[in-house]
Amino acid sequence: MNRIPSREQVENLRQRYPVGTRIVLHRMDDPYAPIPPGTKGTVTYVDDMGQIGVAWDNGSGLSLVPGEDSFSKVSGPEKTKSKPHRGMDR
């Protein structure tokens, strides 16, 4: 968004990307602190300017700017790696 978004646009973003939504980055236009494509993160907020706050899995906290950065929701439930079970079977 190259201009100030309306309240309706911000509310639409909040509904589309509620806190806790998992996303994946395709491209970010930030030459000073780029996040690699394919990095996943969790939405932490959508501010009044329409920027989407993300807790990235790589530890970064950079926000997304809809219309400038390319990203999408992670489809379906994510699989978590489980630790191998160590011989307590009966």
C-alpha atoms as an extended CHARMM CRD file, in Angstrom:
* protein
*
        90  EXT
         1         1  MET       CA              0.0000000000        0.0000000000        0.0000000000  PROA      1               0.0000000000
         2         2  ASN       CA              1.6080000000        3.1990000000       -1.1440000000  PROA      2               0.0000000000
         3         3  ARG       CA             -0.9970000000        5.3830000000        0.5280000000  PROA      3               0.0000000000
         4         4  ILE       CA             -2.7190000000        5.4550000000        3.8700000000  PROA      4               0.0000000000
         5         5  PRO       CA             -5.2850000000        2.6500000000        3.9220000000  PROA      5               0.0000000000
         6         6  SER       CA             -8.8910000000        3.2560000000        4.8990000000  PROA      6               0.0000000000
         7         7  ARG       CA            -10.3180000000        1.8190000000        8.1080000000  PROA      7               0.0000000000
         8         8  GLU       CA            -12.1930000000       -0.7080000000        5.9920000000  PROA      8               0.0000000000
         9         9  GLN       CA             -8.9750000000       -1.8530000000        4.2790000000  PROA      9               0.0000000000
        10        10  VAL       CA             -7.2090000000       -2.2450000000        7.6250000000  PROA      10              0.0000000000
        11        11  GLU       CA            -10.1590000000       -4.1720000000        9.0820000000  PROA      11              0.0000000000
        12        12  ASN       CA            -10.1710000000       -6.4150000000        6.0060000000  PROA      12              0.0000000000
        13        13  LEU       CA             -6.4820000000       -7.1910000000        6.5820000000  PROA      13              0.0000000000
        14        14  ARG       CA             -7.1730000000       -7.9400000000       10.2590000000  PROA      14              0.0000000000
        15        15  GLN       CA             -9.9120000000      -10.3610000000        9.2780000000  PROA      15              0.0000000000
        16        16  ARG       CA             -7.8090000000      -11.9840000000        6.5760000000  PROA      16              0.0000000000
        17        17  TYR       CA             -4.6610000000      -12.2570000000        8.7360000000  PROA      17              0.0000000000
        18        18  PRO       CA             -5.7760000000      -12.6250000000       12.3690000000  PROA      18              0.0000000000
        19        19  VAL       CA             -3.1780000000      -12.9920000000       15.1240000000  PROA      19              0.0000000000
        20        20  GLY       CA             -1.7440000000      -16.4950000000       14.9670000000  PROA      20              0.0000000000
        21        21  THR       CA             -2.0720000000      -16.9070000000       11.1950000000  PROA      21              0.0000000000
        22        22  ARG       CA              0.9120000000      -18.7240000000        9.6890000000  PROA      22              0.0000000000
        23        23  ILE       CA              2.3660000000      -17.1560000000        6.5520000000  PROA      23              0.0000000000
        24        24  VAL       CA              5.2200000000      -17.7850000000        4.1520000000  PROA      24              0.0000000000
        25        25  LEU       CA              7.2800000000      -15.0560000000        2.5010000000  PROA      25              0.0000000000
        26        26  HSD       CA              7.7660000000      -15.0530000000       -1.2590000000  PROA      26              0.0000000000
        27        27  ARG       CA              9.5840000000      -11.7080000000       -1.6440000000  PROA      27              0.0000000000
        28        28  MET       CA             10.4040000000       -8.7320000000        0.5710000000  PROA      28              0.0000000000
        29        29  ASP       CA             11.5610000000       -5.3240000000       -0.6630000000  PROA      29              0.0000000000
        30        30  ASP       CA             13.9530000000       -4.4640000000        2.1620000000  PROA      30              0.0000000000
        31        31  PRO       CA             17.5840000000       -4.2380000000        1.0070000000  PROA      31              0.0000000000
        32        32  TYR       CA             18.8370000000       -3.5360000000        4.5500000000  PROA      32              0.0000000000
        33        33  ALA       CA             17.3080000000       -6.4630000000        6.4160000000  PROA      33              0.0000000000
        34        34  PRO       CA             15.9620000000       -8.9630000000        3.9130000000  PROA      34              0.0000000000
        35        35  ILE       CA             14.2340000000      -12.1150000000        5.0130000000  PROA      35              0.0000000000
        36        36  PRO       CA             14.9200000000      -15.0690000000        2.7140000000  PROA      36              0.0000000000
        37        37  PRO       CA             12.0770000000      -16.2600000000        0.4750000000  PROA      37              0.0000000000
        38        38  GLY       CA             10.3730000000      -19.3250000000        1.9080000000  PROA      38              0.0000000000
        39        39  THR       CA             10.7330000000      -18.1450000000        5.5070000000  PROA      39              0.0000000000
        40        40  LYS       CA              7.6210000000      -18.7800000000        7.5860000000  PROA      40              0.0000000000
        41        41  GLY       CA              6.2500000000      -16.7340000000       10.4430000000  PROA      41              0.0000000000
        42        42  THR       CA              3.2620000000      -16.0390000000       12.6490000000  PROA      42              0.0000000000
        43        43  VAL       CA              1.1380000000      -12.8820000000       12.4550000000  PROA      43              0.0000000000
        44        44  THR       CA              1.3310000000      -10.9120000000       15.7240000000  PROA      44              0.0000000000
        45        45  TYR       CA             -0.7360000000       -7.8370000000       14.7520000000  PROA      45              0.0000000000
        46        46  VAL       CA             -2.0240000000       -5.6250000000       11.9560000000  PROA      46              0.0000000000
        47        47  ASP       CA             -1.3960000000       -1.9520000000       12.7320000000  PROA      47              0.0000000000
        48        48  ASP       CA             -3.5010000000        1.0670000000       11.7670000000  PROA      48              0.0000000000
        49        49  MET       CA             -1.2990000000        1.6500000000        8.6990000000  PROA      49              0.0000000000
        50        50  GLY       CA             -2.0360000000       -1.8470000000        7.4170000000  PROA      50              0.0000000000
        51        51  GLN       CA              1.4000000000       -3.2670000000        8.1250000000  PROA      51              0.0000000000
        52        52  ILE       CA              1.3560000000       -6.8840000000        9.2610000000  PROA      52              0.0000000000
        53        53  GLY       CA              3.5910000000       -7.6260000000       12.2400000000  PROA      53              0.0000000000
        54        54  VAL       CA              5.2250000000      -11.0370000000       12.0030000000  PROA      54              0.0000000000
        55        55  ALA       CA              7.2960000000      -13.1450000000       14.3870000000  PROA      55              0.0000000000
        56        56  TRP       CA              9.4680000000      -14.8520000000       11.7760000000  PROA      56              0.0000000000
        57        57  ASP       CA             10.7550000000      -18.3550000000       12.4550000000  PROA      57              0.0000000000
        58        58  ASN       CA             14.3120000000      -17.0770000000       11.8720000000  PROA      58              0.0000000000
        59        59  GLY       CA             13.9760000000      -14.6550000000       14.8150000000  PROA      59              0.0000000000
        60        60  SER       CA             13.3150000000      -11.4940000000       12.8220000000  PROA      60              0.0000000000
        61        61  GLY       CA             10.4520000000       -9.1770000000       13.6980000000  PROA      61              0.0000000000
        62        62  LEU       CA             10.1360000000       -7.2420000000       10.4310000000  PROA      62              0.0000000000
        63        63  SER       CA              6.6270000000       -6.2740000000        9.3920000000  PROA      63              0.0000000000
        64        64  LEU       CA              5.1010000000       -6.9660000000        5.9970000000  PROA      64              0.0000000000
        65        65  VAL       CA              3.7650000000       -4.2040000000        3.7810000000  PROA      65              0.0000000000
        66        66  PRO       CA              0.8630000000       -5.5240000000        1.7050000000  PROA      66              0.0000000000
        67        67  GLY       CA              1.2230000000       -4.4830000000       -1.9130000000  PROA      67              0.0000000000
        68        68  GLU       CA              5.0070000000       -4.2180000000       -1.6260000000  PROA      68              0.0000000000
        69        69  ASP       CA              5.9640000000       -7.5510000000       -0.0790000000  PROA      69              0.0000000000
        70        70  SER       CA              4.7910000000      -10.8670000000       -1.5010000000  PROA      70              0.0000000000
        71        71  PHE       CA              3.4920000000      -13.4860000000        0.9460000000  PROA      71              0.0000000000
        72        72  SER       CA              0.6670000000      -15.9520000000        1.4730000000  PROA      72              0.0000000000
        73        73  LYS       CA             -1.0070000000      -17.9530000000        4.1840000000  PROA      73              0.0000000000
        74        74  VAL       CA              0.4290000000      -21.3630000000        4.9150000000  PROA      74              0.0000000000
        75        75  SER       CA             -2.1980000000      -23.7710000000        3.6300000000  PROA      75              0.0000000000
        76        76  GLY       CA             -3.3510000000      -26.5540000000        5.8960000000  PROA      76              0.0000000000
        77        77  PRO       CA             -1.9730000000      -27.5250000000        9.2790000000  PROA      77              0.0000000000
        78        78  GLU       CA              1.7790000000      -27.4740000000        9.6370000000  PROA      78              0.0000000000
        79        79  LYS       CA              3.5360000000      -30.6410000000       10.6210000000  PROA      79              0.0000000000
        80        80  THR       CA              5.8790000000      -30.3720000000       13.5690000000  PROA      80              0.0000000000
        81        81  LYS       CA              8.9390000000      -32.5120000000       13.8950000000  PROA      81              0.0000000000
        82        82  SER       CA              8.6430000000      -34.9020000000       16.7790000000  PROA      82              0.0000000000
        83        83  LYS       CA             11.5360000000      -36.2970000000       18.7590000000  PROA      83              0.0000000000
        84        84  PRO       CA             12.2030000000      -39.9870000000       18.2780000000  PROA      84              0.0000000000
        85        85  HSD       CA             10.5210000000      -42.1860000000       20.8520000000  PROA      85              0.0000000000
        86        86  ARG       CA             13.0550000000      -43.9030000000       23.0980000000  PROA      86              0.0000000000
        87        87  GLY       CA             12.0040000000      -47.4250000000       24.0510000000  PROA      87              0.0000000000
        88        88  MET       CA              9.1500000000      -46.7890000000       26.4750000000  PROA      88              0.0000000000
        89        89  ASP       CA              6.6620000000      -48.8220000000       24.3760000000  PROA      89              0.0000000000
        90        90  ARG       CA              4.6220000000      -51.5710000000       26.0110000000  PROA      90              0.0000000000
